[in-house]
Amino acid sequence: MNDFQRKIIQWYNLNKRDLPWRQTLDPYRIWVSEIILQQTRVDQGLAYYERFIARFPDVRQLAEADEQEVLSVWKGLGYYSRARNMHHTARRIVQEYAGVFPGSYHQLLRLKGIGKYTAAAIASICSHEPVPVVDGNVVRVFSRIFGIEAMAGTTASFNKVWERSSALIDREDPGTYNQAVMEFGALCCKPANPGCGQCIFRNDCFAFGNQMVDKLPVKKKEISRRERWFTYLYIRVGGGKVLMQQRPQGDIWQNLWELPLIEADHLLGPAEVSAHPVVNQDRERPEIIVVNPKDYQHILTHQIIHARFYEISGYQSGEAFEAGDYRVMEDPLVTGLPVSRLTDRYLHWRAGNMQGL
């Protein structure tokens, strides 16, 4: 065992968090945890992991589920393509692998939604294959300790970290080694305010010795984001129901449900909403409640969504709307309908305000 292995595995055994996916070698459960944690902090993802496993305890039950049910269980995590890819992959594993989750790195890479990092994590933990994981935490640890100055997120950075970690990986227990490096990056070698004072590599760390801790890893250039303006309409229909529409393919939140939407180059004011064809599909004269329209800013990886919600009442039925793309539905918070994150935020805000009335 080399010095790096020994130090980081000893540190891990003393400091690792007690997490449910660390109590199993089931590749399905490791896979679920890794996909959830791709864009989610551990403290947030834990409850989602437990809920997902409770509903889909194995790959067959996930494969047999309806996509809308999978999206409903995933609701609130965002990046819904992850859930769709998992559902697709579960069905493929049942069809092509007789429901036995593959364990080798190269087999895993052939499955939709599983990249090099996830494949390496599953293969090293479950099959003891000595393939190093490379994620943001690992890049940060290796960039700082070994002075790797390639820009994070680039192929050059990945390759340099992968090569260095390949030379250091514990070939007898690669899963523990990989988890140790990731945990060290999450708990000690953090992006901001790292624990350099207590760091086990302090005397050997390139970044610490050269006052470059805040400069490594080299940060990627700021992403340019497209701005969009969404005006949503909470249209109440007689009997306490509400109009909903399904997001189209090829755009954010595809196949999820949301309130009727008007997208323009600005957020619409009350007069514009009142005159808009969406509101006037029915001959009845609706009352537009505009005392306190609710505004949000929702930031995605490549987009900034400016959103405004209006509540509209006055319709006895939704027949005129259902002739188009809209559907009259029960309260989505009660039915568990898989809705977009923005719609979910507004519905919860509205439910909280209505309770106070």
NUMARFI-912717 format. One record per residue (C-alpha): y, x, z; residue in one letter. Coordinates in steps of 0.5 Angstrom, whole numbers, padded with zeros to 4 digits, always signed. Layout:
YXZa/...
***
This chain:
+0000+0000+0000m/+0007+0003-0002n/+0013+0003+0003d/+0016-0003-0001f/+0010-0007+0000q/+0009-0005+0007r/+0016-0007+0009k/+0017-0013+0006i/+0010-0016+0007i/+0011-0014+0015q/+0018-0018+0015w/+0015-0024+0011y/+0010-0025+0016n/+0015-0025+0022l/+0020-0029+0018n/+0017-0034+0013k/+0019-0041+0014r/+0013-0046+0016d/+0013-0050+0009l/+0007-0055+0007p/+0006-0051+0000w/+0005-0045+0004r/-0001-0048+0007q/-0005-0049+0001t/-0008-0046-0005l/-0008-0052-0009d/-0005-0050-0016p/-0003-0057-0017y/+0001-0057-0010r/+0004-0050-0011i/+0006-0053-0018w/+0010-0059-0015v/+0013-0055-0010s/+0016-0050-0015e/+0018-0055-0020i/+0022-0059-0015i/+0025-0052-0012l/+0028-0050-0019q/+0034-0053-0018q/+0034-0055-0011t/+0035-0052-0004r/+0029-0052+0000v/+0032-0056+0006d/+0033-0061+0001q/+0027-0061-0003g/+0022-0061+0003l/+0023-0069+0003a/+0022-0070-0004y/+0016-0066-0004y/+0013-0070+0001e/+0014-0076-0002r/+0012-0074-0009f/+0005-0071-0006i/+0004-0078-0002a/+0005-0082-0008r/+0001-0077-0013f/-0003-0073-0009p/-0007-0070-0015d/-0006-0069-0022v/-0010-0075-0024r/-0006-0080-0020q/+0000-0077-0023l/-0003-0077-0030a/-0005-0084-0029e/+0002-0086-0027a/+0008-0090-0031d/+0014-0085-0033e/+0018-0090-0030q/+0015-0090-0023e/+0015-0082-0024v/+0022-0082-0025l/+0023-0087-0019s/+0020-0082-0014v/+0024-0077-0017w/+0030-0081-0016k/+0036-0077-0013g/+0033-0070-0015l/+0037-0069-0022g/+0035-0065-0028y/+0030-0071-0030y/+0027-0067-0035s/+0023-0063-0030r/+0019-0070-0028a/+0018-0072-0035r/+0015-0065-0037n/+0011-0066-0030m/+0008-0072-0033h/+0007-0070-0040h/+0003-0064-0037t/-0001-0068-0032a/-0004-0072-0038r/-0005-0066-0042r/-0009-0063-0036i/-0013-0069-0035v/-0015-0069-0043q/-0016-0062-0044e/-0018-0059-0038y/-0022-0065-0035a/-0017-0065-0029g/-0018-0058-0027v/-0011-0055-0026f/-0011-0048-0030p/-0010-0042-0026g/-0009-0036-0030s/-0002-0034-0032y/-0003-0034-0040h/-0006-0041-0039q/-0001-0044-0035l/+0005-0041-0040l/+0002-0046-0045r/+0004-0052-0041l/+0010-0056-0042k/+0015-0054-0037g/+0012-0048-0034i/+0016-0042-0035g/+0014-0035-0033k/+0017-0035-0026y/+0013-0042-0025t/+0006-0039-0028a/+0007-0032-0024a/+0008-0036-0018a/+0002-0041-0019i/-0003-0035-0022a/-0001-0030-0016s/-0002-0035-0010i/-0008-0039-0013c/-0012-0034-0017s/-0009-0027-0014h/-0007-0025-0021e/-0002-0019-0020p/+0004-0022-0024v/+0011-0021-0021p/+0015-0027-0020v/+0022-0026-0023v/+0027-0031-0020d/+0035-0031-0018g/+0033-0029-0011n/+0028-0023-0014v/+0033-0021-0019v/+0038-0020-0013r/+0034-0016-0009v/+0032-0011-0014f/+0039-0011-0017s/+0041-0009-0010r/+0036-0005-0007i/+0034-0001-0014f/+0041-0001-0017g/+0039-0005-0023i/+0046-0006-0027e/+0044-0011-0032a/+0047-0018-0032m/+0043-0023-0029a/+0040-0028-0033g/+0039-0024-0039t/+0033-0021-0042t/+0035-0014-0040a/+0035-0016-0033s/+0029-0020-0033f/+0025-0014-0036n/+0028-0009-0032k/+0026-0013-0025v/+0019-0015-0028w/+0017-0008-0030e/+0020-0005-0023r/+0016-0011-0019s/+0010-0010-0023s/+0009-0003-0021a/+0010-0005-0014l/+0006-0011-0013i/+0001-0011-0008d/-0006-0012-0013r/-0010-0014-0007e/-0005-0020-0005d/+0000-0021-0010p/+0001-0028-0008g/+0004-0026-0001t/+0008-0020-0004y/+0011-0025-0009n/+0013-0030-0003q/+0015-0025+0001a/+0020-0022-0004v/+0023-0029-0006m/+0024-0031+0002e/+0027-0024+0003f/+0032-0026-0002g/+0033-0033+0001a/+0034-0031+0008l/+0037-0024+0008c/+0039-0021+0001c/+0043-0028+0000k/+0048-0028-0005p/+0054-0029+0000a/+0054-0026+0007n/+0048-0022+0006p/+0045-0020+0013g/+0046-0012+0011c/+0046-0010+0018g/+0039-0013+0020q/+0036-0011+0013c/+0030-0007+0013i/+0032-0003+0007f/+0039-0002+0009r/+0038+0006+0009n/+0035+0006+0002d/+0039+0000-0001c/+0043+0003-0007f/+0048-0003-0007a/+0049-0002+0001f/+0050+0006+0000g/+0055+0005-0006n/+0059-0001-0003q/+0057-0005-0009m/+0053-0011-0005v/+0058-0016-0008d/+0058-0013-0015k/+0050-0013-0016l/+0047-0017-0019p/+0052-0017-0025v/+0054-0024-0025k/+0054-0028-0032k/+0060-0030-0035k/+0063-0037-0033e/+0059-0043-0037i/+0064-0047-0041s/+0063-0054-0040r/+0064-0060-0044r/+0068-0066-0041e/+0067-0073-0042r/+0070-0079-0039w/+0065-0085-0037f/+0068-0092-0035t/+0062-0096-0031y/+0062-0104-0030l/+0059-0107-0024y/+0058-0114-0028i/+0055-0119-0023r/+0052-0125-0026v/+0050-0131-0022g/+0045-0131-0017g/+0047-0124-0014g/+0044-0120-0020k/+0047-0114-0024v/+0047-0112-0031l/+0044-0105-0033m/+0043-0101-0039q/+0038-0096-0041q/+0040-0089-0043r/+0039-0087-0050p/+0034-0081-0052q/+0038-0074-0053g/+0043-0075-0048d/+0044-0073-0041i/+0039-0078-0036w/+0035-0080-0042q/+0031-0086-0041n/+0034-0087-0034l/+0038-0094-0032w/+0045-0094-0031e/+0051-0100-0031l/+0054-0102-0037p/+0058-0096-0040l/+0064-0095-0044i/+0065-0087-0046e/+0072-0086-0049a/+0077-0080-0049d/+0080-0082-0042h/+0078-0086-0036l/+0080-0094-0038l/+0085-0097-0034g/+0085-0105-0032p/+0088-0108-0038a/+0084-0104-0042e/+0077-0106-0039v/+0080-0113-0039s/+0081-0113-0046a/+0074-0109-0048h/+0069-0112-0052p/+0064-0111-0047v/+0067-0115-0042v/+0069-0121-0047n/+0062-0122-0050q/+0061-0128-0046d/+0066-0134-0047r/+0067-0134-0039e/+0074-0131-0036r/+0071-0126-0032p/+0075-0124-0026e/+0077-0116-0026i/+0077-0113-0019i/+0081-0107-0020v/+0084-0106-0013v/+0080-0100-0011n/+0077-0097-0017p/+0072-0092-0015k/+0073-0085-0018d/+0068-0079-0019y/+0067-0072-0022q/+0060-0070-0023h/+0059-0063-0025i/+0053-0061-0029l/+0051-0055-0032t/+0054-0056-0039h/+0058-0062-0038q/+0064-0065-0033i/+0063-0072-0032i/+0069-0076-0030h/+0067-0083-0028a/+0071-0089-0026r/+0067-0096-0023f/+0070-0103-0024y/+0067-0109-0021e/+0067-0115-0025i/+0065-0122-0023s/+0066-0129-0026g/+0059-0130-0030y/+0054-0135-0029q/+0049-0132-0033s/+0047-0126-0037g/+0045-0129-0044e/+0051-0127-0048a/+0050-0119-0045f/+0042-0119-0046e/+0043-0121-0054a/+0045-0113-0054g/+0043-0107-0050d/+0044-0110-0043y/+0039-0113-0038r/+0040-0118-0032v/+0036-0114-0026m/+0036-0115-0019e/+0039-0110-0014d/+0037-0103-0016p/+0037-0100-0009l/+0032-0106-0007v/+0027-0105-0013t/+0027-0098-0014g/+0029-0098-0021l/+0030-0090-0023p/+0038-0090-0024v/+0042-0084-0026s/+0045-0080-0021r/+0052-0083-0022l/+0050-0090-0022t/+0046-0088-0015d/+0052-0085-0012r/+0056-0092-0013y/+0051-0097-0011l/+0050-0093-0005h/+0057-0093-0004w/+0058-0100-0005r/+0052-0102-0001a/+0056-0098+0005g/+0062-0102+0004n/+0059-0109+0003m/+0056-0108+0010q/+0063-0107+0013g/+0065-0113+0010l/
***
